[in-house]
Amino acid sequence: MRRDIALPAPPATQRHDWQTVRTLLPYLLQWRGRILLALACLLAAKLANVAVPLIFKDIIDGFAPDGGAQAMLLVPLGLIAAYGVLRFSVSLFTELRELLFTRITQQAVRSIALQVFEHLHQLSLRFHLERQTGGLTRDIERGTRAIGSLISYTIYSILPTLVEVALVLGILASRYESSFVIIASSTLVVYVAYTITLSNWRVQIRREVNELDSAANIRAIDSLLNYETVKYFNNESWEKERYDQQMQKWAAAQIKSQFSLSYLNLGQAAIIAVGVALMMWRAAVGVANGSMTIGDIVLVNAFLIQLYIPLNFLGVLYREIRQSLTDIERLFGLLNENREIRDSADARTIAPDTQGACAVRFENVSFAYEPRRAILQDVSFDIPAGRTLAVVGHSGAGKSTLARLLFRFYDVSGGAIRINGQDIRQLTQASLRSAIGIVPQDTVLFNDTLAYNIQYGRPTATFDEVKAAARAAHLAEFIERLPDGYATRVGERGLKLSGGEKQRVAIARTLLKNPPILIFDEATSALDSQTEKSIQAELESVARGRTTLIIAHRLSTVMNADEILVMDQGRIVEHGNHRALLERAGAYAKMWWLQQQEDAI
């Protein structure tokens, strides 16, 4: 069975090319047998390819006038047959090599792409709130494509070319005077040095192109994601101008890149032209003085073609490899992003009480997204197993932060959060989050069907269970009126649905998850009054016997909670049930009176 390999994260500084290669090697070495067979096919193909000019030389010399007519006929016929077999052998072994190596390449790309994808999901909410979607997706797309390209260029092209160069130089050294090897070797050295020097210079240009390409993509994606906002403010021309400014910079960088590529190509062509001319001059001199035959000059010419055509591609391949390494650099950079939230080495799963319920306790919790701005300050409260606690307060009081901390999207700055006495930092994130269900204030859906979005609460649920959850969320009647029913696609981020419809989908998938702890974060804020009342009654029924945290702005939705906390500027300023808080005539009573006045208008 193939075992997974841990992909080491790159250093924060610019990644070294050899380090990238060393990172890829473990993925290739899992398939040692296939690699050895592929290399054997590679060597066989190159031996056959080098033998073709030798056979061709003998065919030409076989037509020499000093032999008899029968010899002139029979010898070339045998050689021509061998020539055909060798030509076919080159193609046969080349295809076998690629067939053997295809699985290695695709598995390596798949493994690395999967590991990057998994790592991104393990990063903290802080990273995903700060990221720019367009640039991130482009980096992943280019990086995964570049991994396949790097493996392909290296194994399919660079290595075969080097093998062929070694074989050709060996034959030239054994059959002809040293000047041929000197000219060929000198040309190779100058060509490679020139290619590497200019290609390294072009790396920075290519990096600039990539940066500008990502920036343009970020701007385009951001504008399209906010399509409605652009329309609201009639800013299509403004968005077009901003995008065009970025594209102008990208176009200028691409032109600069093309100029540098032209310099590189012209220099390579000049070096090869000089080398070919010198080799043919030495071959012509050899024929003239009788030390070489016509077949020899054909052989040298054929070797030159076999040597310099791959060498020309070697320059292209080196540039492509450098480009691929530049693209992979950003992909591996994602693996260097710090996983702010990690399971501890001795992390345990949640241990529910004997009734299968969970008690939640916040002990002197303090938290700040940024050190200079405190969000929660010394917050303490208990939610006994099976009871309901509501948190109310003005916007910015820190209510929704409580839910994020309970899910452990962030770790507390001070204090602790416990479930059944266990610090959630000592629990596995998987078991913690499987025990909590949430109906968020801002519901974002996948661009898939209604059935898929509801079933996302528990992917193993049956279709009948999905429909039951939709009925419980008062969503079934709406779905059944749709032409495609549960197969209706909701659009990007669920934009084909109204706010109330999206929130009912969120309620349905949370009901389907059926967790022991529930969080309702403004769960009915987008619903009309009639639907809100029916949903509220259903939520209260579902919450019965479960540990429930309700975060609300509308106080009418929390009247029946066992306890209500009133928060202001990250602190708890009042607590008690609905009646007790009204009798106290404090902050809660004032909020209640204001909302009653608003409802009466």
C-alpha positions as CSV (number, residue, x, y, z in Angstrom):
1,M,0.0,0.0,0.0
2,R,1.4,3.4,-0.9
3,R,2.0,5.5,2.2
4,D,1.5,9.3,2.3
5,I,4.5,11.5,2.5
6,A,4.6,14.7,4.5
7,L,5.4,17.6,2.3
8,P,7.9,19.9,4.1
9,A,7.0,23.6,4.2
10,P,9.4,26.0,2.5
11,P,11.3,28.7,4.3
12,A,9.8,32.1,4.6
13,T,12.6,33.5,2.3
14,Q,12.8,32.8,-1.5
15,R,12.8,29.1,-2.2
16,H,15.9,27.5,-3.6
17,D,15.5,25.5,-6.8
18,W,17.3,22.4,-5.5
19,Q,15.1,22.5,-2.4
20,T,12.0,22.4,-4.7
21,V,13.5,19.4,-6.5
22,R,14.3,17.6,-3.2
23,T,10.7,18.2,-2.1
24,L,9.4,16.5,-5.2
25,L,11.7,13.5,-5.1
26,P,9.9,11.6,-2.3
27,Y,6.7,11.6,-4.5
28,L,8.6,10.1,-7.4
29,L,10.6,7.6,-5.4
30,Q,7.5,5.8,-4.3
31,W,7.5,4.3,-7.8
32,R,11.1,3.1,-8.0
33,G,10.2,0.0,-10.2
34,R,8.4,2.2,-12.8
35,I,11.2,4.7,-12.7
36,L,13.9,2.0,-13.4
37,L,11.8,0.6,-16.3
38,A,11.2,4.0,-17.7
39,L,14.9,4.9,-17.6
40,A,15.7,1.6,-19.3
41,C,13.3,2.5,-22.1
42,L,14.9,6.0,-22.3
43,L,18.3,4.5,-22.7
44,A,17.1,2.0,-25.3
45,A,15.4,4.7,-27.3
46,K,18.5,6.9,-27.3
47,L,20.8,4.0,-28.3
48,A,18.5,3.3,-31.2
49,N,18.3,7.0,-32.1
50,V,22.1,7.3,-32.2
51,A,22.4,4.0,-34.2
52,V,20.2,5.5,-37.0
53,P,22.9,7.8,-38.4
54,L,25.5,5.1,-38.2
55,I,23.3,2.8,-40.3
56,F,22.6,5.7,-42.6
57,K,26.4,6.2,-43.1
58,D,26.8,2.5,-44.0
59,I,24.0,2.8,-46.5
60,I,25.6,5.7,-48.2
61,D,29.0,4.0,-48.3
62,G,27.4,0.8,-49.6
63,F,26.7,2.6,-52.8
64,A,30.4,3.3,-53.4
65,P,31.4,2.6,-57.0
66,D,34.2,0.2,-56.0
67,G,31.8,-2.6,-55.1
68,G,29.9,-4.9,-57.5
69,A,26.3,-4.2,-58.6
70,Q,25.0,-7.1,-56.5
71,A,26.9,-6.0,-53.4
72,M,25.6,-2.4,-54.0
73,L,22.1,-3.8,-54.0
74,L,22.2,-6.4,-51.2
75,V,24.1,-4.4,-48.6
76,P,21.8,-1.3,-48.6
77,L,18.7,-3.5,-48.6
78,G,19.8,-5.1,-45.3
79,L,20.9,-1.8,-43.9
80,I,17.6,-0.2,-45.0
81,A,15.7,-2.8,-43.1
82,A,17.8,-2.3,-40.0
83,Y,17.3,1.5,-40.5
84,G,13.5,1.0,-40.4
85,V,13.6,-1.2,-37.4
86,L,15.7,1.3,-35.5
87,R,13.4,4.2,-36.4
88,F,10.4,2.2,-35.1
89,S,12.3,1.3,-32.0
90,V,12.9,4.9,-31.1
91,S,9.2,5.6,-31.2
92,L,8.4,2.3,-29.4
93,F,10.7,2.9,-26.4
94,T,9.8,6.6,-26.2
95,E,6.1,5.8,-25.9
96,L,6.8,3.0,-23.4
97,R,8.8,5.4,-21.3
98,E,6.0,8.0,-21.3
99,L,3.4,5.4,-20.5
100,L,5.4,4.1,-17.5
101,F,6.0,7.6,-16.2
102,T,2.5,9.1,-16.7
103,R,1.1,7.5,-13.5
104,I,4.1,8.8,-11.5
105,T,3.6,12.3,-12.8
106,Q,-0.2,12.4,-12.2
107,Q,0.0,10.9,-8.8
108,A,2.7,13.4,-7.7
109,V,0.6,16.3,-8.9
110,R,-2.5,14.9,-7.2
111,S,-0.7,14.3,-3.9
112,I,0.8,17.7,-3.7
113,A,-2.4,19.5,-4.8
114,L,-4.4,17.6,-2.3
115,Q,-2.0,18.4,0.5
116,V,-2.1,22.1,-0.4
117,F,-5.9,22.0,-0.5
118,E,-6.0,20.3,2.9
119,H,-3.5,22.7,4.4
120,L,-5.6,25.7,3.3
121,H,-8.7,24.3,5.1
122,Q,-6.6,23.8,8.2
123,L,-5.5,27.5,8.3
124,S,-7.2,29.8,10.7
125,L,-10.1,32.0,10.0
126,R,-7.8,34.9,10.2
127,F,-5.9,33.8,7.1
128,H,-9.1,33.3,5.1
129,L,-10.5,36.7,6.1
130,E,-7.4,38.4,4.9
131,R,-6.8,36.4,1.7
132,Q,-7.7,37.6,-1.8
133,T,-9.6,34.8,-3.6
134,G,-8.5,35.7,-7.1
135,G,-4.8,35.6,-6.4
136,L,-5.0,32.5,-4.3
137,T,-6.9,30.4,-6.9
138,R,-4.5,31.6,-9.6
139,D,-1.4,30.6,-7.5
140,I,-2.9,27.2,-6.9
141,E,-3.8,26.7,-10.6
142,R,-0.4,27.8,-11.9
143,G,1.5,25.9,-9.2
144,T,-0.2,22.5,-9.7
145,R,0.2,22.8,-13.5
146,A,3.8,23.8,-13.1
147,I,4.5,20.6,-11.0
148,G,3.4,18.4,-13.9
149,S,5.4,20.5,-16.3
150,L,8.5,20.4,-14.2
151,I,8.4,16.6,-13.9
152,S,7.6,16.2,-17.6
153,Y,10.4,18.6,-18.8
154,T,13.0,17.0,-16.5
155,I,12.3,13.3,-17.2
156,Y,10.9,13.4,-20.7
157,S,13.3,16.0,-22.2
158,I,16.3,17.1,-20.2
159,L,17.5,13.7,-19.2
160,P,17.1,12.1,-22.7
161,T,18.9,15.1,-24.2
162,L,21.8,14.7,-21.9
163,V,22.0,11.0,-22.6
164,E,22.0,11.7,-26.3
165,V,24.7,14.4,-26.0
166,A,26.9,12.0,-24.1
167,L,26.5,9.2,-26.7
168,V,27.1,11.5,-29.7
169,L,30.2,13.0,-28.1
170,G,31.5,9.5,-27.3
171,I,31.0,8.3,-30.9
172,L,32.7,11.5,-32.3
173,A,35.6,11.0,-30.0
174,S,36.1,7.3,-31.0
175,R,35.7,7.7,-34.8
176,Y,37.1,11.1,-35.7
177,E,39.8,13.6,-34.8
178,S,39.6,15.5,-31.6
179,S,38.7,18.8,-33.3
180,F,35.1,17.5,-33.7
181,V,34.7,16.8,-30.0
182,I,36.4,20.1,-29.1
183,I,34.0,22.1,-31.4
184,A,30.9,20.2,-30.2
185,S,31.9,20.5,-26.5
186,S,32.8,24.1,-26.7
187,T,29.5,24.9,-28.5
188,L,27.6,23.1,-25.8
189,V,29.4,24.9,-22.9
190,V,28.9,28.3,-24.5
191,Y,25.3,27.5,-25.3
192,V,24.4,26.3,-21.8
193,A,26.3,29.1,-20.1
194,Y,24.5,31.7,-22.3
195,T,21.1,30.1,-21.8
196,I,21.5,29.9,-18.0
197,T,22.8,33.4,-17.6
198,L,19.9,35.0,-19.6
199,S,17.3,32.7,-18.3
200,N,18.3,33.6,-14.7
201,W,18.0,37.3,-15.7
202,R,14.5,36.5,-17.1
203,V,13.3,34.9,-13.8
204,Q,12.8,38.3,-12.2
205,I,10.9,39.5,-15.2
206,R,8.7,36.4,-15.1
207,R,8.1,36.9,-11.4
208,E,6.9,40.4,-12.1
209,V,4.6,39.2,-14.8
210,N,3.1,36.6,-12.4
211,E,2.6,39.2,-9.7
212,L,0.8,41.6,-12.1
213,D,-1.3,38.7,-13.5
214,S,-2.4,37.7,-10.0
215,A,-3.1,41.4,-9.1
216,A,-5.3,41.7,-12.3
217,N,-7.1,38.5,-11.5
218,I,-7.7,39.6,-7.9
219,R,-9.2,42.9,-9.1
220,A,-11.4,41.1,-11.7
221,I,-12.7,38.4,-9.2
222,D,-13.3,41.0,-6.5
223,S,-15.4,43.1,-8.9
224,L,-17.4,40.2,-10.2
225,L,-18.1,38.9,-6.7
226,N,-19.5,42.3,-5.8
227,Y,-21.5,42.5,-9.1
228,E,-24.6,43.9,-7.3
229,T,-22.7,46.6,-5.5
230,V,-21.1,47.7,-8.8
231,K,-24.6,48.0,-10.3
232,Y,-26.1,49.8,-7.3
233,F,-23.6,52.6,-7.7
234,N,-23.4,52.6,-11.5
235,N,-19.6,52.1,-11.4
236,E,-19.1,49.7,-14.4
237,S,-16.9,52.3,-16.1
238,W,-14.9,52.8,-12.9
239,E,-14.3,49.1,-12.5
240,K,-13.3,48.8,-16.2
241,E,-10.8,51.6,-15.7
242,R,-9.3,50.0,-12.6
243,Y,-9.0,46.6,-14.3
244,D,-7.5,48.2,-17.4
245,Q,-4.9,50.0,-15.3
246,Q,-3.8,46.7,-14.0
247,M,-3.9,45.0,-17.4
248,Q,-1.7,47.8,-18.9
249,K,1.0,47.1,-16.3
250,W,0.7,43.4,-17.1
251,A,0.9,44.0,-20.8
252,A,4.0,46.1,-20.4
253,A,5.6,43.4,-18.3
254,Q,4.7,40.8,-20.9
255,I,6.3,42.9,-23.7
256,K,9.4,43.3,-21.6
257,S,9.4,39.5,-21.1
258,Q,9.1,38.9,-24.9
259,F,12.0,41.2,-25.7
260,S,14.2,39.3,-23.3
261,L,13.0,36.0,-24.8
262,S,14.0,37.3,-28.3
263,Y,17.5,38.2,-27.1
264,L,17.8,34.8,-25.7
265,N,16.6,33.0,-28.8
266,L,18.8,35.1,-31.2
267,G,21.9,34.4,-29.1
268,Q,21.2,30.7,-29.0
269,A,20.7,30.6,-32.7
270,A,24.0,32.4,-33.3
271,I,25.9,30.0,-31.1
272,I,24.5,26.9,-32.8
273,A,25.1,28.4,-36.3
274,V,28.8,29.0,-35.5
275,G,29.1,25.5,-34.1
276,V,27.4,23.8,-37.1
277,A,29.5,25.8,-39.6
278,L,32.8,24.8,-37.9
279,M,31.8,21.1,-37.7
280,M,30.8,21.0,-41.4
281,W,34.1,22.8,-42.3
282,R,36.1,20.2,-40.5
283,A,34.1,17.4,-42.2
284,A,34.6,19.0,-45.6
285,V,38.3,19.2,-45.1
286,G,38.3,15.5,-44.1
287,V,36.5,14.4,-47.3
288,A,38.9,16.5,-49.4
289,N,42.0,15.0,-47.9
290,G,40.6,11.4,-48.1
291,S,40.4,10.8,-44.3
292,M,36.6,10.8,-44.4
293,T,34.1,9.3,-46.8
294,I,30.9,10.8,-48.1
295,G,29.1,8.6,-45.5
296,D,31.1,10.2,-42.8
297,I,30.1,13.7,-43.7
298,V,26.4,12.5,-43.8
299,L,27.0,10.9,-40.3
300,V,28.5,14.1,-38.9
301,N,25.6,16.2,-40.3
302,A,23.0,13.7,-38.9
303,F,24.7,13.9,-35.5
304,L,24.7,17.6,-35.6
305,I,21.0,17.6,-36.3
306,Q,20.4,15.1,-33.5
307,L,22.6,17.1,-31.2
308,Y,21.6,20.7,-31.8
309,I,17.9,20.3,-32.3
310,P,17.4,18.8,-28.8
311,L,19.9,21.3,-27.6
312,N,17.8,24.1,-28.9
313,F,14.8,22.6,-27.1
314,L,17.1,22.3,-24.0
315,G,17.2,26.1,-23.9
316,V,13.4,26.3,-24.2
317,L,13.1,23.6,-21.5
318,Y,15.5,25.3,-19.2
319,R,13.4,28.5,-19.5
320,E,10.2,26.5,-18.9
321,I,11.7,24.8,-15.8
322,R,12.7,28.1,-14.4
323,Q,9.2,29.4,-15.0
324,S,7.7,26.3,-13.4
325,L,9.9,26.7,-10.4
326,T,8.8,30.4,-10.1
327,D,5.2,29.3,-10.2
328,I,5.7,26.4,-7.7
329,E,7.4,28.9,-5.4
330,R,4.1,30.6,-4.7
331,L,2.3,27.3,-4.3
332,F,4.8,26.0,-1.7
333,G,4.6,29.4,-0.1
334,L,1.0,28.6,0.9
335,L,2.3,25.6,2.8
336,N,4.5,28.0,4.8
337,E,1.4,29.8,6.1
338,N,1.2,29.2,9.8
339,R,-1.5,26.9,11.1
340,E,-2.6,29.1,14.0
341,I,-5.0,26.5,15.4
342,R,-3.5,23.0,15.9
343,D,-4.5,19.9,17.8
344,S,-2.2,19.3,20.7
345,A,-0.2,16.1,20.7
346,D,-2.4,14.6,23.4
347,A,-5.7,16.0,22.1
348,R,-8.8,13.9,23.0
349,T,-12.3,13.6,21.6
350,I,-15.3,15.2,23.4
351,A,-16.6,13.0,26.3
352,P,-20.4,13.8,26.6
353,D,-22.1,13.3,29.9
354,T,-24.2,10.2,30.7
355,Q,-27.2,11.8,28.9
356,G,-25.2,12.5,25.8
357,A,-25.5,16.3,26.4
358,C,-22.7,18.9,26.8
359,A,-22.2,21.7,29.3
360,V,-20.4,24.8,28.1
361,R,-18.4,27.1,30.4
362,F,-16.5,30.3,29.6
363,E,-14.0,31.1,32.3
364,N,-12.6,34.6,32.4
365,V,-12.3,34.7,28.6
366,S,-10.5,37.6,27.0
367,F,-9.8,37.9,23.3
368,A,-8.5,40.4,20.7
369,Y,-8.3,40.0,16.9
370,E,-5.5,42.6,17.2
371,P,-3.5,43.3,20.3
372,R,-4.5,47.0,20.3
373,R,-8.3,46.3,20.2
374,A,-9.8,44.1,22.9
375,I,-13.1,42.4,21.9
376,L,-13.8,40.3,25.0
377,Q,-12.7,41.2,28.5
378,D,-12.9,38.7,31.4
379,V,-16.2,37.1,30.2
380,S,-17.5,34.2,32.3
381,F,-20.8,32.3,32.1
382,D,-22.2,28.8,32.1
383,I,-24.6,27.0,29.8
384,P,-25.7,23.9,31.7
385,A,-26.3,20.7,29.6
386,G,-29.7,20.9,27.9
387,R,-30.3,24.5,28.8
388,T,-30.5,27.7,26.6
389,L,-28.5,30.8,27.1
390,A,-29.1,34.0,25.0
391,V,-26.6,36.8,24.4
392,V,-27.9,40.2,23.4
393,G,-26.3,43.6,22.9
394,H,-25.6,46.3,20.4
395,S,-23.5,45.7,17.3
396,G,-19.8,45.3,18.1
397,A,-20.4,44.1,21.6
398,G,-18.6,40.8,20.9
399,K,-21.6,38.5,20.7
400,S,-20.6,36.7,17.4
401,T,-17.0,36.3,18.7
402,L,-18.3,34.0,21.4
403,A,-19.5,31.6,18.6
404,R,-16.2,31.8,16.8
405,L,-14.2,31.0,19.9
406,L,-16.5,28.1,20.8
407,F,-15.9,26.6,17.4
408,R,-12.2,27.3,18.0
409,F,-11.7,29.4,14.9
410,Y,-9.4,31.3,17.2
411,D,-7.8,30.6,20.5
412,V,-8.6,32.7,23.5
413,S,-6.1,35.4,24.6
414,G,-6.9,34.7,28.2
415,G,-9.0,32.3,30.3
416,A,-10.5,29.1,28.9
417,I,-13.6,27.6,27.3
418,R,-14.6,24.2,28.6
419,I,-17.1,21.6,27.4
420,N,-18.0,19.1,30.1
421,G,-15.0,20.3,32.0
422,Q,-12.5,19.7,29.2
423,D,-10.6,22.7,27.8
424,I,-11.4,22.8,24.1
425,R,-7.7,23.4,23.4
426,Q,-7.2,19.9,24.6
427,L,-9.9,18.5,22.2
428,T,-9.5,17.5,18.6
429,Q,-10.9,20.1,16.3
430,A,-12.9,17.5,14.4
431,S,-14.7,16.1,17.5
432,L,-15.3,19.7,18.8
433,R,-16.9,20.9,15.6
434,S,-18.9,17.8,15.0
435,A,-20.6,18.4,18.4
436,I,-21.7,22.0,17.4
437,G,-24.2,23.1,14.9
438,I,-24.7,26.7,13.9
439,V,-27.2,28.8,12.0
440,P,-25.1,31.9,11.1
441,Q,-26.4,35.4,10.5
442,D,-24.7,35.6,7.0
443,T,-25.5,32.3,5.2
444,V,-23.2,31.5,2.2
445,L,-24.2,28.5,0.1
446,F,-22.3,26.4,-2.3
447,N,-23.0,26.8,-6.0
448,D,-24.9,23.5,-6.1
449,T,-28.4,22.2,-5.6
450,L,-30.7,22.8,-2.7
451,A,-30.5,19.1,-1.8
452,Y,-26.6,19.3,-1.7
453,N,-26.6,22.4,0.5
454,I,-29.0,20.9,3.0
455,Q,-27.3,17.5,3.0
456,Y,-24.0,19.3,3.7
457,G,-25.0,19.3,7.3
458,R,-24.5,15.5,7.3
459,P,-23.3,14.2,3.9
460,T,-24.2,10.6,4.8
461,A,-27.9,11.5,5.3
462,T,-30.6,9.9,3.1
463,F,-32.8,12.0,0.8
464,D,-35.8,11.3,3.0
465,E,-33.8,12.8,6.0
466,V,-32.9,15.8,3.8
467,K,-36.6,16.3,3.0
468,A,-37.5,16.0,6.7
469,A,-35.0,18.7,7.7
470,A,-36.4,20.9,5.0
471,R,-39.9,20.4,6.3
472,A,-38.7,21.2,9.9
473,A,-37.2,24.5,8.6
474,H,-40.5,25.4,6.7
475,L,-38.6,25.1,3.5
476,A,-40.2,22.1,1.8
477,E,-43.2,23.9,0.5
478,F,-41.0,26.5,-1.3
479,I,-38.8,23.8,-2.7
480,E,-41.7,21.7,-4.0
481,R,-43.0,24.8,-6.0
482,L,-39.7,25.1,-7.9
483,P,-39.6,23.5,-11.4
484,D,-36.5,21.4,-10.5
485,G,-37.4,20.9,-6.8
486,Y,-34.5,19.8,-4.7
487,A,-32.3,19.7,-7.8
488,T,-32.5,23.5,-8.1
489,R,-29.1,25.2,-8.2
490,V,-28.7,28.1,-5.9
491,G,-26.1,30.1,-7.8
492,E,-22.8,31.6,-6.7
493,R,-22.9,32.0,-2.9
494,G,-26.6,31.2,-3.0
495,L,-27.4,34.5,-4.7
496,K,-30.5,33.0,-6.5
497,L,-32.2,32.7,-3.2
498,S,-33.6,35.5,-1.0
499,G,-32.0,36.2,2.4
500,G,-34.8,34.4,4.2
501,E,-34.6,31.4,1.9
502,K,-30.9,31.1,2.4
503,Q,-31.3,31.3,6.2
504,R,-33.9,28.5,6.1
505,V,-31.5,26.3,4.2
506,A,-28.9,27.0,6.9
507,I,-31.5,26.0,9.6
508,A,-32.3,22.8,7.7
509,R,-28.8,21.6,7.4
510,T,-28.1,22.3,11.0
511,L,-31.2,20.3,12.0
512,L,-29.9,17.5,9.8
513,K,-26.5,17.6,11.5
514,N,-28.3,17.0,14.8
515,P,-25.5,18.1,17.2
516,P,-25.7,18.2,21.0
517,I,-24.7,21.9,21.0
518,L,-26.6,24.5,19.0
519,I,-25.6,28.1,18.1
520,F,-28.2,30.4,16.6
521,D,-26.4,33.6,15.5
522,E,-29.2,35.9,14.5
523,A,-30.8,32.8,13.0
524,T,-34.1,34.5,12.0
525,S,-32.8,38.0,11.2
526,A,-33.6,37.8,7.5
527,L,-37.1,36.3,7.9
528,D,-40.4,38.1,7.7
529,S,-42.5,38.3,10.9
530,Q,-44.8,35.5,10.1
531,T,-42.1,33.1,9.1
532,E,-39.9,34.2,12.0
533,K,-42.6,33.2,14.5
534,S,-43.1,29.8,12.9
535,I,-39.3,29.2,12.7
536,Q,-38.8,30.5,16.2
537,A,-41.3,28.0,17.5
538,E,-39.5,25.2,15.6
539,L,-36.1,26.3,16.8
540,E,-37.3,26.3,20.4
541,S,-38.6,22.8,19.9
542,V,-35.3,21.6,18.3
543,A,-33.3,23.3,21.1
544,R,-35.3,21.5,23.8
545,G,-32.9,19.1,25.6
546,R,-29.8,20.5,23.8
547,T,-27.2,23.0,25.0
548,T,-28.1,26.1,23.1
549,L,-26.4,29.5,22.6
550,I,-28.6,32.1,21.0
551,I,-27.0,35.3,19.7
552,A,-29.7,37.8,18.9
553,H,-30.5,41.4,18.2
554,R,-34.3,41.1,18.4
555,L,-35.2,40.5,22.0
556,S,-38.5,38.9,21.2
557,T,-36.6,35.8,19.9
558,V,-34.9,35.2,23.3
559,M,-37.8,35.7,25.7
560,N,-38.0,32.0,26.6
561,A,-34.2,31.5,27.1
562,D,-33.3,30.1,30.5
563,E,-30.8,32.9,30.9
564,I,-30.0,36.1,29.0
565,L,-26.6,37.9,29.0
566,V,-26.5,41.6,28.0
567,M,-23.1,42.5,26.6
568,D,-21.6,45.9,26.0
569,Q,-18.0,46.6,24.7
570,G,-16.9,43.1,25.4
571,R,-18.2,42.8,28.9
572,I,-21.3,41.2,30.5
573,V,-23.3,44.1,32.0
574,E,-26.5,42.2,33.0
575,H,-27.7,38.7,33.2
576,G,-30.9,36.9,34.2
577,N,-34.1,35.7,32.6
578,H,-36.5,38.0,30.6
579,R,-38.8,38.9,33.4
580,A,-36.0,39.6,35.9
581,L,-34.1,41.8,33.5
582,L,-37.2,43.8,32.7
583,E,-37.9,44.3,36.5
584,R,-34.3,45.5,36.9
585,A,-35.0,48.4,34.4
586,G,-31.5,48.5,33.2
587,A,-29.8,48.1,29.8
588,Y,-32.0,45.2,28.7
589,A,-35.2,46.9,29.7
590,K,-34.2,50.0,27.7
591,M,-33.4,47.9,24.6
592,W,-36.8,46.1,25.0
593,W,-38.7,49.4,25.2
594,L,-36.9,50.8,22.1
595,Q,-37.7,47.7,20.1
596,Q,-41.3,47.7,21.2
597,Q,-41.6,51.3,20.0
598,E,-40.1,50.4,16.7
599,D,-42.5,47.5,16.2
600,A,-45.4,49.8,17.0
601,I,-44.5,52.3,14.3
